[in-house]
Amino acid sequence: MAMNVLGTELLDCSRDPLTGFYRNGCCDTGAGDHGVHTVCAIMTAEFLEFSKAAGNDLSTPMPQYGFDGLKPGDQWCLCAPRWKEAYDAGAAPEVVLNATHAASLEWMSLRELQEHAADAPGTDA
């Protein structure tokens, strides 16, 4: 059983849009996940613009990959290093702690994540 940053069972992040490195709705990770897609984040216009400027356009649809593009309010498993980069730049989106994998703590502190914690359906965040 995968654990979240709070030390309890990792909950799903989003099934619509379907997220996760394994596209199973969960921010689980494994040996092949070189991007460390472990932070369950709630997209904002500010973060989507930040990510696009940093070279990862998450808002433009890419039908060839079955990706409809993200919009503000969507929950998505972000790469931990990108979330930390956005945090340091003052552009980090809110996170769902119960759906953020414990591996994220290799990139940022629980305190940093808690500063951006959001209430979301199915969580105690």
QUITA-V288320 format. One record per residue. N is the residue number from 1. RES is the residue in one small letter. PHI is phi in whole degrees, -180 to 180 (999 if undefined). BURIAL is b if it has 24 or more other ideal C-beta (glycine too) atoms within 12 Angstrom, else e. D_FIRST is the distance of its C-alpha to the first C-alpha in whole Angstrom. Layout:
# QUITA-V288320
N | RES | PHI | BURIAL | D_FIRST
N | RES | PHI | BURIAL | D_FIRST
This chain:
# QUITA-V288320
1 | m | 999 | e | 0
2 | a | -76 | b | 4
3 | m | -110 | b | 6
4 | n | -94 | b | 10
5 | v | -67 | b | 13
6 | l | -93 | b | 14
7 | g | 86 | e | 11
8 | t | -116 | e | 9
9 | e | -59 | e | 7
10 | l | -68 | b | 8
11 | l | -94 | b | 10
12 | d | -64 | b | 13
13 | c | -97 | b | 15
14 | s | -163 | b | 18
15 | r | -109 | e | 19
16 | d | -149 | e | 23
17 | p | -75 | b | 23
18 | l | -72 | e | 20
19 | t | -119 | b | 18
20 | g | 101 | b | 16
21 | f | -55 | b | 16
22 | y | -92 | e | 15
23 | r | 50 | e | 17
24 | n | -120 | e | 15
25 | g | 87 | b | 15
26 | c | -120 | b | 12
27 | c | -86 | b | 13
28 | d | -76 | b | 10
29 | t | -142 | b | 12
30 | g | -164 | e | 13
31 | a | -57 | e | 16
32 | g | -83 | e | 18
33 | d | -88 | e | 17
34 | h | -69 | e | 20
35 | g | -85 | e | 21
36 | v | 56 | b | 18
37 | h | -79 | b | 17
38 | t | -122 | b | 15
39 | v | -100 | b | 17
40 | c | -81 | b | 17
41 | a | -117 | b | 21
42 | i | -101 | b | 24
43 | m | -61 | b | 27
44 | t | -127 | b | 30
45 | a | -59 | e | 33
46 | e | -61 | e | 34
47 | f | -68 | b | 30
48 | l | -60 | b | 31
49 | e | -68 | e | 34
50 | f | -59 | b | 33
51 | s | -63 | b | 31
52 | k | -62 | e | 33
53 | a | -65 | e | 36
54 | a | -87 | e | 33
55 | g | 101 | e | 33
56 | n | -128 | b | 30
57 | d | -79 | e | 32
58 | l | -96 | b | 29
59 | s | -99 | b | 31
60 | t | -86 | e | 34
61 | p | -60 | e | 33
62 | m | -132 | e | 32
63 | p | -57 | e | 33
64 | q | -63 | e | 33
65 | y | -111 | e | 29
66 | g | 69 | e | 28
67 | f | -112 | e | 28
68 | d | -86 | e | 30
69 | g | 85 | e | 30
70 | l | -99 | b | 28
71 | k | -133 | e | 30
72 | p | -52 | e | 30
73 | g | 99 | e | 28
74 | d | -68 | b | 25
75 | q | -98 | b | 22
76 | w | -151 | b | 20
77 | c | -81 | b | 18
78 | l | -86 | b | 20
79 | c | -67 | b | 21
80 | a | -56 | b | 20
81 | p | -63 | b | 23
82 | r | -70 | b | 25
83 | w | -61 | b | 24
84 | k | -63 | b | 25
85 | e | -61 | b | 28
86 | a | -66 | b | 29
87 | y | -60 | b | 28
88 | d | -63 | e | 31
89 | a | -92 | e | 33
90 | g | 78 | e | 33
91 | a | -124 | b | 31
92 | a | -69 | b | 28
93 | p | -79 | b | 26
94 | e | -66 | b | 25
95 | v | -126 | b | 21
96 | v | -103 | b | 18
97 | l | -61 | b | 16
98 | n | -67 | b | 13
99 | a | -111 | b | 13
100 | t | -101 | b | 14
101 | h | -65 | b | 11
102 | a | -58 | b | 12
103 | a | -61 | b | 13
104 | s | -60 | b | 16
105 | l | -69 | b | 17
106 | e | -76 | e | 19
107 | w | -110 | b | 21
108 | m | -151 | b | 22
109 | s | -87 | e | 22
110 | l | -61 | e | 20
111 | r | -58 | e | 24
112 | e | -62 | b | 24
113 | l | -66 | b | 22
114 | q | -63 | e | 23
115 | e | -60 | e | 26
116 | h | -117 | b | 25
117 | a | -68 | b | 23
118 | a | -127 | b | 23
119 | d | -75 | e | 23
120 | a | -147 | b | 22
121 | p | -54 | e | 21
122 | g | 82 | e | 18
123 | t | -128 | b | 17
124 | d | -108 | e | 19
125 | a | -63 | b | 20
